[in-house]
Amino acid sequence: MTRNRFLLVGLAVALLGACAPRLVLEPTVPLPLPQVGVPQWVLPGNPLPHVDDFESYPLGAVLTTVAPKRYGLLGTNEARFTVTEALNPQNAITRAVRLERFGGALLTTGAGDWTNYLARLEVKSLGGCYWCSLLLRVFLDPTGTRALEFRFGGDGVELTKVLGEQRQVVAKRPELKEAGQRFVEDKQWHRFAILAKDTGEVRFSMDGGELLSWKDPDFRQGGLGFGVHEAGLVLYLDNLEVTPLSEPPKAP
């Protein structure tokens, strides 16, 4: 009797197991890890023309926070490009943007379709780092992975083609080493100009004198980036003006 009871219980359990829905384990797909320190945007997408003397922003403000539709960030999102007081060429108090190396980040402006423009800006170095350099990126794409990078400082002039993690120097002017050192050390305002055409032609000049001319078949449009090469150098950026070539630029 007892044996028959166990047999009936076993049969019932078997029937229940057969009728119960089966649990199918799906293969585990690893979720993408967040990219720590990488911003979600590089170029803000602002249209041309773009003119800014930075006077309208509060002192100490982080530019990419108070003007996110005009300025972006390439590099670590912990970088801070702040609005500060500065003495202009007439020694009057004005406002400018403080640039320093923080994880190699660049302040950016523009859109992926910017082309045929003239960018002019005033830059002042606080000195103390004669081997350091100003960095300017032109034809910067919205992902921040493609650009021509212009470097001017204690080593003269160098132009680098940037493609993702690949970097290739395509032009140099080491004979401008002394001019670059003076720019870094003299603590004076200098007027830079960048000409960018849809033919791939770029021209960089300072105070009216040409520093470098280059034509590249792979780069024809994109925004701008501003930064510092090597820790220890602090630059002030002021009176930024980017004007389409079809429109006459303002007088300096």
Secondary structure, 3 states (H helix, E strand, C coil): CHHHHHHHHHHHHHHHHHHCCCCCCCCCCCCCCCCCCCCCCCCCCCCCCEEECCCCCCCCCEHHHHCCCCCEEECCCCCCCEEEEEECCCCCEEEEEEEECCCCCEEEECCCCCCCEEEEEEEEECCCCCCCEEEEEEEECCCCCEEEEEEEECCEEEEEEEECCEEEEEEEEHHHHHHHHHHHHCCCEEEEEEEECCCCEEEEEECCEEEEEEECCCCCCCEEEEEEECCCCEEEEEEEEEEECCCCCCCC
